Amino acid sequence: MNNKNGILHGIDPTVTLISKILIIGFVVICGVLADKAGALFTEVSGDILHRFKWFYLAMATGVLVFLIYLMMSRFGNIRLGRDDEQPEFGLGSWLSMLFSAGMGIGLLFWSVAEPMWHYASNPFASEGMSQQSAETAIRLSFFHWGLHPWALYITVALGLAYFAYRRGRPLSIRSTLEPLFGEARMNGWFGNVVDIMVVAITAFGIATSFGLGVVQMSTGIEKLFGVEVGLGTQIVLIIVISLVAIMSVMSGVGKGIRLLSIGNVVLSLLLLAGVLLFGPTRYILHTWLEGTADYAQNIVGLSLWSDAQADSQWQNWWTAFYWAWWLTWAPFVGMFIARISRGRTVRELVGGALIAPTLFGFLWIAAFGGSAIKYEHEDRVAHQAAVAEQQLSGDAGEFKGGEILLATKADSTLAIFTLFDTIEASSGASVSTVLSALTTLLLVTYFVTSADSGTLVVSTLSSRGSLEPPQLSRVAWGLVIGAIAAGLLWAGGLKTVQTATICAALPAAVLAVLMAMSLQRALRDESIAGGNGVTPEPVTVSGI
């Protein structure tokens, strides 16, 4: 029950206090025993990925098939709310918010770095840095940032939105499991365990990405201003961004978070337009079309490929790791998508959140990753011509990569900024500084958006699914998330928490499967009953 009086007014004291104690205790352990804890969690996470890789692959593909089935079936017409209810947010605002929360940060970091790594080597190409490896690099990057991660997010979002807006239950994970385990059990200790686990996973996932992103932001600042950004400056950045995020989340979804998300998309379009205009435009557009077709042709094989014969570590490092990482973000992003999706139909939520962000993500990867591959291939051709002309051999004749690939291998945070330097050198236009400045600004705004939406989610969970958690709770969780990121960055424990979060992906995967089963049962029961069960009362959300 929510406490109705005092400092704990409006929150669930059990979930709030236990989750904060566990989170703070874990941060202290990671700081004090960073090396030992890091080694332990690295070993455990590696063993989990090795043993349960098949489960991650099957589960991610299974929920994608399940969602496509719901979208195309009669259940797709069910509205997430009253039958006559209209969407709470317009299509543009809705797409902006879900993309900012789900993919924005990661695509900035990996849109160049990941294609470069796959271009250098992947199990589907006989030779690295070849035409075959270039095509495969785009295919794999599209696969890892395509339908599967969004399917994991939407599974959680759809379950939450259906039970909250259609059945009138609180917007919490425990409510989605009531058809399987019963309302009494989910309102007891078992439901508390579920919410505590989700709160901890969400807080760590946001804080870890927060800290890692500040490192990349530092690279952008160093490039722009030629100054070295130390640990103290990084912690100051975290504090400032945390305060801005707290102010945003206090203003509500309809103001701060919505406006920041729209701003993110505008800045992203400007950055994308810059790369399209000054980069290899024709190659980018061809890569987008060809890569999308290649992805569609190979999605089934890639989805179920488990590397059974070679059983190499490549898939553990990439696909299985990605699915596990998306799973740790699924409760956070899923709840946020549910929070902004009231009034939409099942078909609108599934189709909109699957297709639009995926296609835009493909264009982004084609622009940034495709440009990098184009320039790398040109560097290799030029090197081969020089070798033939000068008759070089041995180490002198070996192509080890162009500037972008070498920068990626040295430090992945340098990849996108090195691309901008290459675009400037190739086009003759002085655009590197402008593009780098836009990227650094985007890192800031995307992190603010992730921090404020994540704070709203953990505040909602700790208040038993209230659509308007208390302001004091929002401030407290905003400070906690910022403190976790700063503390781990200072203690050198970010990598430890990252691997520990991967360990938490296994119960998160089980939770996603249970939510899908529970949702299917509820939809079937509603269809049999011929109505929508409990029709919730309209909810007035302040600030919207």
C-alpha positions in Angstrom: 0.0 0.0 0.0 1.1 3.6 -0.6 1.9 5.6 2.5 -0.6 8.4 2.8 1.1 10.6 5.4 4.5 12.1 6.0 7.7 12.0 3.9 6.6 8.7 2.4 3.3 10.1 1.1 2.2 8.6 -2.2 4.9 5.9 -2.4 5.3 2.3 -1.6 7.7 2.3 1.4 8.7 -1.3 1.0 9.7 -1.1 -2.7 11.3 2.3 -2.3 13.4 1.7 0.8 14.5 -1.8 -0.1 15.4 -0.9 -3.6 17.4 2.1 -2.6 19.2 0.2 0.1 20.1 -2.6 -2.4 21.3 0.0 -5.0 23.4 2.0 -2.6 24.9 -1.1 -1.1 25.8 -2.5 -4.5 27.4 0.8 -5.5 29.5 0.8 -2.4 30.6 -2.8 -3.1 31.5 -1.9 -6.7 33.5 1.1 -5.4 35.4 -0.7 -2.6 35.9 -4.1 -4.4 35.9 -2.9 -8.0 38.5 -5.4 -9.3 37.1 -8.4 -7.5 33.5 -7.6 -8.1 34.3 -6.8 -11.8 36.0 -10.2 -12.3 33.2 -12.0 -10.6 30.4 -10.4 -12.6 32.4 -10.7 -15.9 32.7 -14.4 -15.3 29.1 -14.9 -14.3 27.7 -12.8 -17.2 29.9 -14.6 -19.7 28.7 -18.0 -18.3 25.1 -16.9 -18.5 25.5 -15.7 -22.1 27.2 -19.0 -23.0 24.6 -21.2 -21.4 21.4 -19.3 -22.2 22.3 -17.8 -25.5 19.8 -20.1 -27.2 17.1 -18.8 -24.8 17.8 -15.1 -25.5 17.7 -15.7 -29.3 14.5 -17.8 -29.1 12.8 -15.4 -26.7 13.6 -12.2 -28.6 12.4 -13.8 -31.9 9.3 -15.3 -30.2 8.1 -12.0 -28.8 8.6 -10.4 -32.2 6.4 -13.0 -33.8 3.9 -12.7 -31.0 3.6 -8.9 -31.5 3.2 -9.3 -35.3 0.4 -11.8 -34.7 -1.4 -9.4 -32.3 -1.0 -6.5 -34.8 -2.5 -8.5 -37.6 -5.2 -10.3 -35.6 -8.6 -9.0 -34.3 -6.8 -8.0 -31.1 -5.2 -5.2 -33.0 -8.4 -3.2 -32.9 -8.5 -3.1 -29.1 -7.9 0.4 -27.8 -5.6 1.0 -24.8 -8.2 2.9 -22.8 -11.9 3.4 -23.3 -13.4 2.5 -26.6 -14.0 6.2 -27.5 -10.7 7.5 -26.1 -8.3 9.4 -28.3 -4.5 9.2 -28.1 -3.1 11.4 -25.3 -0.2 12.7 -27.5 0.0 13.5 -31.2 1.8 11.1 -33.6 4.8 13.4 -33.9 5.3 13.9 -30.2 4.7 10.2 -29.5 7.3 9.0 -32.0 9.8 11.6 -30.8 9.5 10.5 -27.2 9.6 6.8 -27.8 12.7 7.1 -30.1 14.5 9.4 -27.7 14.0 7.0 -24.8 14.7 3.9 -26.8 17.5 4.4 -29.2 18.8 7.9 -29.4 21.9 7.6 -27.1 23.0 4.2 -28.4 22.8 5.1 -32.1 25.0 8.2 -31.5 27.7 5.9 -30.0 27.4 2.8 -32.1 26.3 4.0 -35.6 29.9 4.3 -36.7 31.7 2.1 -34.2 29.7 -1.1 -34.7 29.8 -1.2 -38.6 33.6 -0.5 -38.3 34.1 -3.5 -36.0 32.0 -5.8 -38.3 33.8 -4.4 -41.4 37.1 -5.4 -39.8 35.9 -8.9 -39.0 32.7 -10.9 -38.7 31.9 -14.7 -39.0 29.9 -14.2 -42.2 32.7 -12.8 -44.3 35.7 -14.8 -45.5 37.9 -11.8 -45.4 37.8 -8.6 -43.3 37.8 -5.2 -44.8 36.4 -6.5 -48.1 33.3 -5.8 -50.1 31.6 -8.9 -48.6 32.5 -7.7 -45.0 31.1 -4.2 -45.9 27.8 -5.6 -46.9 27.6 -7.9 -43.9 28.6 -5.1 -41.5 25.5 -3.1 -42.6 23.3 -6.2 -42.4 24.5 -7.1 -38.8 24.2 -3.5 -37.6 20.6 -3.3 -39.0 19.8 -6.6 -37.3 21.1 -5.5 -33.9 19.2 -2.1 -34.1 16.1 -3.3 -35.9 12.9 -5.0 -35.0 14.1 -7.3 -32.2 15.1 -4.6 -29.6 11.9 -2.7 -30.2 9.9 -6.0 -29.8 11.4 -6.4 -26.4 10.4 -2.9 -25.4 6.9 -3.1 -26.9 6.1 -6.4 -25.1 6.6 -4.7 -21.8 4.8 -1.5 -23.0 1.8 -3.3 -24.4 1.3 -5.3 -21.3 1.5 -2.3 -19.0 -0.7 -0.1 -21.2 -3.4 -2.8 -21.6 -3.7 -3.6 -17.9 -3.5 0.1 -16.8 -5.7 1.8 -19.4 -8.0 -1.1 -20.4 -8.4 -2.9 -17.1 -7.9 0.0 -14.7 -5.0 -1.5 -12.9 -2.0 0.5 -11.6 0.8 1.2 -14.1 3.2 -1.3 -12.6 4.9 -4.5 -13.7 3.1 -6.5 -11.0 -0.3 -5.7 -12.5 0.6 -7.3 -15.8 1.1 -10.7 -14.1 -2.2 -10.9 -12.3 -3.9 -13.2 -14.8 -1.1 -15.8 -14.2 -0.5 -15.5 -10.5 -3.6 -13.8 -9.1 -4.3 -10.4 -7.7 -3.7 -11.4 -4.1 -0.2 -12.8 -4.7 0.9 -9.9 -6.9 -0.3 -7.4 -4.2 1.8 -9.3 -1.6 5.5 -10.1 -1.2 5.8 -11.6 -4.7 4.7 -8.4 -6.3 7.1 -6.4 -4.2 10.0 -8.6 -5.3 9.1 -8.1 -8.9 8.9 -4.3 -8.6 12.1 -4.1 -6.5 14.0 -6.1 -9.1 12.7 -3.9 -11.9 13.5 -0.7 -10.0 17.1 -1.8 -9.4 17.6 -2.9 -13.0 16.2 0.3 -14.3 18.3 2.5 -12.0 21.5 0.7 -12.8 20.8 0.6 -16.6 20.2 4.4 -16.7 23.1 5.3 -14.4 25.6 3.1 -16.2 24.6 4.5 -19.7 24.7 7.9 -18.1 28.2 7.5 -16.9 29.5 5.9 -20.1 27.8 8.6 -22.2 29.6 11.3 -20.2 32.8 9.7 -21.3 31.9 10.1 -24.9 30.6 13.6 -24.3 34.1 14.4 -22.9 35.6 13.2 -26.1 33.4 15.7 -28.0 34.3 18.6 -25.7 38.0 17.8 -26.0 37.7 17.8 -29.8 35.8 21.1 -29.9 37.8 23.1 -27.4 41.1 21.3 -27.3 41.1 20.8 -23.6 41.4 17.6 -21.6 38.3 16.7 -19.6 39.2 15.1 -16.3 37.2 13.1 -13.8 36.2 16.2 -11.9 34.7 17.9 -15.0 32.9 14.7 -15.9 31.3 14.5 -12.4 30.3 18.2 -12.7 28.6 17.3 -16.1 26.7 14.5 -14.4 25.5 16.9 -11.7 24.4 19.6 -14.1 22.6 17.1 -16.4 20.9 15.5 -13.4 19.6 18.8 -12.1 18.2 19.7 -15.6 16.6 16.2 -15.8 15.0 16.7 -12.4 13.5 20.0 -13.5 12.2 18.3 -16.6 10.6 15.4 -14.9 9.0 17.6 -12.3 7.3 19.5 -15.1 5.6 16.3 -16.4 5.5 14.3 -19.5 3.5 16.8 -21.5 5.9 19.6 -21.0 9.6 19.0 -20.2 10.0 15.4 -21.5 7.9 16.0 -24.6 9.6 19.2 -25.6 13.1 17.8 -25.0 12.2 14.7 -27.1 11.0 16.9 -30.0 14.2 19.0 -29.6 16.2 15.8 -29.8 14.6 14.7 -33.1 15.1 18.2 -34.6 18.8 18.2 -33.7 19.1 14.6 -34.9 17.5 15.5 -38.3 20.0 18.5 -38.6 22.9 16.2 -37.9 21.6 13.6 -40.3 21.0 16.2 -43.0 24.6 17.4 -42.5 26.1 13.9 -43.1 23.7 13.4 -46.0 24.6 16.7 -47.6 28.4 16.7 -47.2 29.0 12.9 -47.0 28.7 10.3 -49.9 25.0 11.0 -50.4 24.4 8.6 -53.3 26.2 5.8 -51.4 24.2 6.4 -48.2 20.8 6.2 -49.9 21.8 3.1 -51.9 23.0 1.5 -48.6 19.7 2.4 -46.9 17.6 0.7 -49.6 19.9 -2.2 -50.2 20.6 -2.8 -46.5 16.9 -2.8 -45.7 16.2 -5.4 -48.4 19.2 -7.4 -47.3 17.9 -7.3 -43.7 14.4 -8.4 -44.8 15.8 -11.3 -46.7 18.1 -12.5 -43.9 16.1 -11.7 -40.7 14.9 -15.3 -40.2 18.3 -16.8 -40.5 20.0 -14.2 -38.4 17.3 -14.4 -35.7 17.7 -18.2 -35.2 21.5 -18.5 -36.0 23.2 -19.7 -32.8 26.7 -20.5 -34.1 26.2 -24.1 -33.1 29.1 -25.5 -35.1 31.9 -23.1 -34.3 30.4 -21.9 -31.0 32.7 -18.9 -31.1 32.6 -16.0 -28.8 31.5 -13.6 -31.5 27.8 -14.0 -30.9 28.2 -13.7 -27.2 30.0 -10.5 -27.7 27.4 -9.1 -30.1 23.9 -10.5 -30.7 23.4 -12.3 -27.3 25.0 -9.4 -25.5 22.8 -7.0 -27.3 19.6 -8.9 -26.5 20.6 -9.1 -22.9 21.4 -5.4 -22.8 18.0 -4.5 -24.4 16.3 -6.7 -21.9 17.7 -4.7 -19.0 16.3 -1.6 -20.7 13.0 -3.1 -21.5 11.2 -2.4 -18.2 12.4 1.3 -18.3 11.7 2.0 -22.0 8.6 -0.2 -22.0 7.0 1.6 -19.1 7.8 4.9 -20.6 6.3 3.9 -24.0 3.2 2.7 -22.1 3.0 6.0 -20.2 2.8 7.9 -23.5 0.6 5.5 -25.4 -2.8 5.8 -23.7 -5.7 6.0 -26.3 -3.9 4.2 -29.1 -4.9 0.8 -30.4 -2.8 -2.3 -30.1 -2.2 -2.2 -33.8 -1.1 1.5 -33.6 1.3 0.9 -30.7 2.9 -2.3 -32.2 3.1 -1.1 -35.8 4.1 2.5 -35.0 6.8 1.5 -32.4 8.1 -1.3 -34.6 8.3 0.2 -38.0 8.9 3.9 -37.8 11.9 3.9 -35.4 13.4 0.9 -37.1 13.4 2.5 -40.6 14.7 5.8 -39.2 17.4 3.8 -37.3 18.4 2.1 -40.6 18.7 5.5 -42.3 20.9 6.7 -39.5 23.2 3.7 -39.6 23.4 3.9 -43.4 24.4 7.5 -43.2 27.0 7.3 -40.5 28.1 3.7 -40.7 27.7 3.6 -44.4 29.8 6.7 -44.9 32.5 5.3 -42.7 32.6 2.0 -44.7 32.7 4.0 -47.9 35.7 6.0 -46.8 37.5 2.9 -45.4 37.0 1.1 -48.7 38.5 4.1 -50.6 41.4 4.1 -48.2 42.0 0.4 -48.9 41.8 0.8 -52.6 44.3 3.7 -52.5 46.6 1.6 -50.3 46.5 -1.3 -52.7 47.3 1.0 -55.6 50.3 2.4 -53.6 51.5 -1.1 -52.8 51.3 -2.2 -56.4 53.1 1.0 -57.6 55.9 0.9 -55.0 56.0 -3.0 -54.8 55.8 -3.0 -51.0 55.6 -6.2 -49.1 55.4 -7.5 -45.5 54.1 -5.1 -42.8 54.6 -2.1 -45.2 52.2 -3.7 -47.7 49.5 -4.8 -45.2 46.4 -2.6 -44.9 45.5 -2.3 -41.2 42.7 0.1 -41.7 42.0 3.7 -42.5 41.7 6.6 -40.0 38.2 5.8 -38.9 38.8 2.1 -38.3 42.1 2.7 -36.5 40.4 5.4 -34.3 37.5 2.9 -33.5 40.0 0.3 -32.4 41.8 2.8 -30.2 38.7 4.2 -28.6 35.1 3.7 -29.8 34.1 7.2 -28.6 36.4 8.6 -31.3 34.7 6.9 -34.2 32.0 9.4 -35.0 34.2 12.4 -34.5 36.9 10.9 -36.8 34.2 10.4 -39.4 33.4 14.1 -39.3 37.1 14.9 -39.9 37.0 12.5 -42.9 33.9 14.1 -44.3 35.5 17.5 -44.1 38.6 16.3 -45.8 36.7 14.6 -48.5 34.1 17.3 -49.2 36.4 20.3 -48.7 33.7 22.0 -46.6 34.5 23.1 -43.0 31.8 21.0 -41.3 33.7 18.9 -38.8 33.4 21.3 -35.9 29.8 22.0 -36.6 28.9 18.3 -36.8 30.9 17.6 -33.7 29.2 20.4 -31.8 25.8 19.1 -32.8 26.7 15.6 -31.7 28.0 16.8 -28.3 24.8 18.8 -27.8 22.7 15.8 -28.8 24.6 13.7 -26.3 23.6 16.2 -23.6 19.9 16.4 -24.6 19.5 12.6 -25.1 21.0 12.0 -21.7 18.7 14.5 -20.1 15.7 12.8 -21.8 16.9 9.4 -20.7 17.5 10.6 -17.2 14.2 12.3 -16.8 12.1 9.6 -18.4 14.0 7.0 -16.4 13.5 9.0 -13.2 9.8 9.1 -14.0 9.7 5.4 -14.5 11.3 4.4 -11.2 9.2 7.0 -9.4 6.1 5.4 -10.9 7.2 1.9 -9.9 8.0 3.0 -6.3 4.5 4.6 -6.0 2.7 1.5 -7.1 2.0 2.6 -10.6 0.7 6.1 -10.0 0.6 8.1 -13.2 1.6 11.2 -11.2 4.2 10.1 -8.6 4.9 12.6 -5.9 7.3 15.4 -6.8 9.6 14.6 -3.8 9.9 11.0 -5.1 10.9 12.3 -8.5 13.6 14.6 -7.0 14.9 11.8 -4.8 15.2 9.3 -7.6 16.8 11.9 -9.9 19.5 12.6 -7.3 20.0 8.8 -6.7 20.5 8.1 -10.4 22.9 11.0 -10.8 24.8 9.9 -7.6 25.1 6.3 -8.8 26.6 7.5 -12.1 29.0 9.9 -10.5 30.0 7.5 -7.8 30.7 4.6 -10.2 32.6 6.9 -12.5 34.7 8.1 -9.6 35.3 4.6 -8.2 35.9 3.0 -11.6 33.0 0.6 -11.2 31.0 1.3 -14.3 32.2 -1.8 -16.1 31.3 -3.9 -13.0 27.7 -2.6 -13.0 27.5 -3.1 -16.7 28.3 -6.8 -16.5 26.2 -7.2 -13.4 23.2 -5.7 -15.3 23.7 -8.3 -18.0 23.4 -10.9 -15.3 20.0 -9.4 -14.4 18.9 -9.8 -18.0 18.0 -13.5 -17.4 15.2 -12.9 -14.9 14.2 -9.9 -17.1 13.8 -12.3 -20.1 11.7 -14.7 -18.0 9.6 -11.7 -16.9 9.1 -10.6 -20.6 7.9 -14.1 -21.5 5.5 -14.2 -18.5 4.1 -10.8 -19.5 3.4 -12.0 -23.0 1.6 -15.1 -21.7 -0.4 -13.0 -19.3 -1.4 -10.5 -22.0 -2.4 -13.2 -24.3 -4.6 -14.7 -21.6 -6.2 -11.4 -20.8 -6.9 -10.6 -24.5 -8.4 -14.0 -25.0 -10.7 -13.5 -21.9 -11.8 -10.1 -23.2 -12.6 -11.6 -26.6 -14.6 -14.4 -25.0 -16.5 -11.9 -22.8 -17.3 -9.7 -25.8 -16.4 -6.5 -23.9 -13.5 -4.7 -22.4 -13.9 -5.8 -18.8 -13.3 -2.9 -16.4 -13.5 0.4 -18.2 -11.1 2.8 -16.5 -12.1 6.3 -15.5 -10.5 9.2 -17.5 -7.2 10.2 -16.0 -6.3 13.8 -15.8 -2.6 14.3 -16.0 -1.2 17.6 -14.8 0.9 19.6 -17.1 -0.6 18.1 -20.3 
